[in-house]
């Protein structure tokens, strides 16, 4: 299956902005985070097709994943 991964803010440092990935069926979001060296606890917001999910979410062909780290500001 093919999914699109979008990284935001500091997650882009040394990585990418948007990338398509080919993954086996029944892949969980956690399996996408590992090769990117992103720990689940580092993810403040994780959206799949615009809906908030956790790292155990099972992905489907055509999903779009958006990963956001905690963001500070004033």
MDTraj code that builds the backbone (N, CA, C; nanometers):
import mdtraj as md
import numpy as np

residues = "UNK UNK UNK UNK UNK UNK UNK UNK UNK UNK UNK UNK UNK UNK UNK UNK UNK UNK UNK UNK UNK UNK UNK UNK UNK UNK UNK UNK UNK UNK UNK UNK UNK UNK UNK UNK UNK UNK UNK UNK UNK UNK UNK UNK UNK UNK UNK UNK UNK UNK UNK UNK UNK UNK UNK UNK UNK UNK UNK UNK UNK UNK UNK UNK UNK UNK UNK UNK UNK UNK UNK UNK UNK UNK".split()
xyz = np.array([
    [0.0847, -0.1185, 0.0000],
    [0.0000, 0.0000, 0.0000],
    [0.0881, 0.1232, 0.0000],
    [0.0321, 0.2328, -0.0424],
    [0.1065, 0.3588, -0.0527],
    [0.0412, 0.4628, 0.0367],
    [0.1242, 0.5304, 0.1187],
    [0.0753, 0.6384, 0.2044],
    [0.1627, 0.7617, 0.1829],
    [0.1084, 0.8778, 0.2182],
    [0.1833, 1.0031, 0.2120],
    [0.2110, 1.0475, 0.3543],
    [0.3365, 1.0809, 0.3823],
    [0.3764, 1.1272, 0.5154],
    [0.4182, 1.2727, 0.5038],
    [0.3575, 1.3578, 0.5885],
    [0.3913, 1.5000, 0.5934],
    [0.4483, 1.5309, 0.7315],
    [0.5677, 1.5889, 0.7329],
    [0.6328, 1.6273, 0.8580],
    [0.6264, 1.7786, 0.8738],
    [0.6113, 1.8241, 0.9974],
    [0.6000, 1.9668, 1.0245],
    [0.7022, 2.0105, 1.1284],
    [0.7347, 2.1394, 1.1242],
    [0.8238, 2.2065, 1.2212],
    [0.9564, 2.1316, 1.2331],
    [1.0003, 2.1036, 1.3544],
    [1.1328, 2.0447, 1.3766],
    [1.1443, 1.9019, 1.3251],
    [1.0333, 1.8335, 1.2998],
    [1.0408, 1.6988, 1.2424],
    [1.1023, 1.7016, 1.1029],
    [1.1024, 1.8158, 1.0368],
    [1.1611, 1.8273, 0.9030],
    [1.3135, 1.8355, 0.9068],
    [1.3699, 1.8707, 1.0207],
    [1.5157, 1.8876, 1.0308],
    [1.5878, 1.7577, 0.9960],
    [1.6609, 1.7590, 0.8856],
    [1.7363, 1.6427, 0.8423],
    [1.6499, 1.5330, 0.7806],
    [1.5227, 1.5635, 0.7593],
    [1.4326, 1.4636, 0.7017],
    [1.3725, 1.5199, 0.5733],
    [1.2434, 1.5225, 0.5632],
    [1.1738, 1.5681, 0.4429],
    [1.0497, 1.6447, 0.4841],
    [0.9874, 1.7083, 0.3868],
    [0.8616, 1.7787, 0.4104],
    [0.7436, 1.6864, 0.3802],
    [0.7443, 1.6276, 0.2612],
    [0.6398, 1.5344, 0.2192],
    [0.7060, 1.4192, 0.1446],
    [0.6632, 1.2975, 0.1760],
    [0.7200, 1.1816, 0.1077],
    [0.6144, 1.0720, 0.0974],
    [0.6135, 1.0032, -0.0160],
    [0.5271, 0.8869, -0.0309],
    [0.6061, 0.7635, 0.0102],
    [0.5385, 0.6726, 0.0801],
    [0.6032, 0.5499, 0.1255],
    [0.5224, 0.4293, 0.0811],
    [0.5940, 0.3259, 0.0448],
    [0.5328, 0.1975, 0.0122],
    [0.5467, 0.1102, 0.1368],
    [0.4339, 0.0632, 0.1894],
    [0.4330, -0.0125, 0.3138],
    [0.3521, -0.1405, 0.2980],
    [0.3834, -0.2427, 0.3801],
    [0.3026, -0.3642, 0.3762],
    [0.1633, -0.3402, 0.4363],
    [0.0660, -0.4209, 0.3967],
    [-0.0683, -0.4125, 0.4541],
    [-0.0594, -0.4319, 0.6055],
    [-0.1550, -0.3749, 0.6772],
    [-0.1646, -0.3854, 0.8237],
    [-0.0519, -0.3128, 0.8974],
    [0.0185, -0.2211, 0.8300],
    [0.1212, -0.1410, 0.8961],
    [0.0543, -0.0448, 0.9924],
    [0.1123, -0.0327, 1.1112],
    [0.0630, 0.0626, 1.2110],
    [0.1468, 0.1904, 1.2035],
    [0.0896, 0.2968, 1.2500],
    [0.1596, 0.4252, 1.2486],
    [0.2948, 0.4154, 1.3197],
    [0.3005, 0.3395, 1.4267],
    [0.4262, 0.3207, 1.5007],
    [0.5378, 0.2714, 1.4084],
    [0.5021, 0.1855, 1.3122],
    [0.6010, 0.1301, 1.2190],
    [0.6549, 0.2350, 1.1218],
    [0.5823, 0.3443, 1.1030],
    [0.6287, 0.4546, 1.0193],
    [0.7234, 0.5445, 1.0987],
    [0.6962, 0.5613, 1.2275],
    [0.7784, 0.6484, 1.3123],
    [0.9191, 0.5937, 1.3331],
    [0.9312, 0.4634, 1.3519],
    [1.0610, 0.4027, 1.3838],
    [1.1722, 0.4365, 1.2851],
    [1.1556, 0.4133, 1.1544],
    [1.2659, 0.4441, 1.0628],
    [1.2959, 0.5942, 1.0508],
    [1.2030, 0.6777, 1.0945],
    [1.2252, 0.8229, 1.0926],
    [1.2933, 0.8709, 1.2206],
    [1.3192, 0.7777, 1.3121],
    [1.3783, 0.8103, 1.4424],
    [1.2933, 0.9113, 1.5185],
    [1.1617, 0.8943, 1.5113],
    [1.0682, 0.9767, 1.5875],
    [1.0015, 0.8857, 1.6893],
    [1.0163, 0.9197, 1.8173],
    [0.9535, 0.8411, 1.9232],
    [0.8079, 0.8845, 1.9380],
    [0.7185, 0.7907, 1.9657],
    [0.5767, 0.8268, 1.9805],
    [0.5536, 0.9403, 2.0803],
    [0.6317, 0.9436, 2.1871],
    [0.6140, 1.0498, 2.2875],
    [0.6596, 1.1871, 2.2381],
    [0.7327, 1.1916, 2.1268],
    [0.7748, 1.3188, 2.0673],
    [0.6668, 1.3794, 1.9777],
    [0.5634, 1.3022, 1.9464],
    [0.4577, 1.3484, 1.8569],
    [0.3456, 1.4123, 1.9391],
    [0.3226, 1.5415, 1.9172],
    [0.2159, 1.6122, 1.9884],
    [0.0819, 1.5907, 1.9201],
    [0.0830, 1.5970, 1.7870],
    [-0.0392, 1.5773, 1.7086],
    [-0.0073, 1.4826, 1.5940],
    [-0.0913, 1.3824, 1.5778],
    [-0.0778, 1.2893, 1.4671],
    [-0.2135, 1.2761, 1.4000],
    [-0.2187, 1.3149, 1.2743],
    [-0.3428, 1.3083, 1.1986],
    [-0.3291, 1.2097, 1.0840],
    [-0.4320, 1.1285, 1.0653],
    [-0.4412, 1.0431, 0.9470],
    [-0.5696, 1.0842, 0.8771],
    [-0.5541, 1.1356, 0.7565],
    [-0.6675, 1.1872, 0.6792],
    [-0.7464, 1.2916, 0.7581],
    [-0.6733, 1.3740, 0.8355],
    [-0.7352, 1.4842, 0.9090],
    [-0.7956, 1.4464, 1.0429],
    [-0.7841, 1.3196, 1.0832],
    [-0.8405, 1.2758, 1.2112],
    [-0.7292, 1.2378, 1.3074],
    [-0.7426, 1.2793, 1.4329],
    [-0.6433, 1.2511, 1.5350],
    [-0.6410, 1.1013, 1.5663],
    [-0.5206, 1.0414, 1.5634],
    [-0.5047, 0.8983, 1.5916],
    [-0.3839, 0.8778, 1.6816],
    [-0.3674, 0.7564, 1.7348],
    [-0.2479, 0.7246, 1.8129],
    [-0.1553, 0.6354, 1.7310],
    [-0.0412, 0.5995, 1.7905],
    [0.0611, 0.5258, 1.7151],
    [0.0210, 0.3822, 1.6821],
    [-0.0873, 0.3321, 1.7408],
    [-0.1337, 0.1963, 1.7117],
    [-0.2335, 0.1904, 1.5947],
    [-0.2651, 0.3047, 1.5381],
    [-0.3607, 0.3121, 1.4270],
    [-0.3107, 0.2304, 1.3082],
    [-0.3983, 0.1461, 1.2518],
    [-0.3642, 0.0656, 1.1345],
    [-0.3897, 0.1494, 1.0093],
    [-0.2863, 0.1619, 0.9279],
    [-0.2942, 0.2449, 0.8075],
    [-0.3587, 0.1703, 0.6917],
    [-0.4159, 0.2480, 0.5990],
    [-0.4790, 0.1925, 0.4796],
    [-0.4189, 0.2590, 0.3561],
    [-0.4305, 0.1925, 0.2442],
    [-0.3791, 0.2456, 0.1184],
    [-0.4393, 0.3833, 0.0903],
    [-0.3539, 0.4787, 0.0566],
    [-0.3991, 0.6132, 0.0233],
    [-0.4060, 0.7089, 0.1406],
    [-0.3767, 0.6615, 0.2622],
    [-0.3803, 0.7494, 0.3795],
    [-0.2770, 0.8608, 0.3687],
    [-0.3105, 0.9740, 0.4297],
    [-0.2164, 1.0848, 0.4442],
    [-0.1916, 1.1054, 0.5933],
    [-0.0661, 1.0990, 0.6322],
    [-0.0252, 1.1115, 0.7719],
    [0.0396, 1.2471, 0.7910],
    [-0.0010, 1.3204, 0.8944],
    [0.0610, 1.4489, 0.9289],
    [0.1121, 1.4394, 1.0712],
    [0.2405, 1.4668, 1.0903],
    [0.3048, 1.4559, 1.2209],
    [0.3559, 1.5923, 1.2663],
    [0.3151, 1.6317, 1.3892],
    [0.3532, 1.7602, 1.4451],
    [0.4217, 1.7396, 1.5795],
    [0.5374, 1.8030, 1.6013],
    [0.6006, 1.7994, 1.7335],
    [0.5348, 1.9043, 1.8220],
    [0.5641, 1.9010, 1.9537],
    [0.5155, 2.0105, 2.0384],
    [0.5755, 2.1417, 1.9886],
    [0.4960, 2.2457, 1.9893],
    [0.5415, 2.3758, 1.9418],
    [0.5235, 2.4779, 2.0531],
    [0.6280, 2.5522, 2.0805],
    [0.6189, 2.6566, 2.1828],
    [0.6049, 2.7920, 2.1162],
    [0.5667, 2.8857, 2.1933],
    [0.5535, 3.0193, 2.1383],
    [0.4767, 3.1088, 2.2348],
    [0.4675, 3.2313, 2.1987],
    [0.4020, 3.3219, 2.2919],
    [0.3068, 3.4128, 2.2274],
])
top = md.Topology()
chain = top.add_chain()
for i, resn in enumerate(residues, 1):
    res = top.add_residue(resn, chain, resSeq=i)
    for name in ("N", "CA", "C"):
        top.add_atom(name, md.element.get_by_symbol(name[0]), res)
traj = md.Trajectory(xyz[None], top)
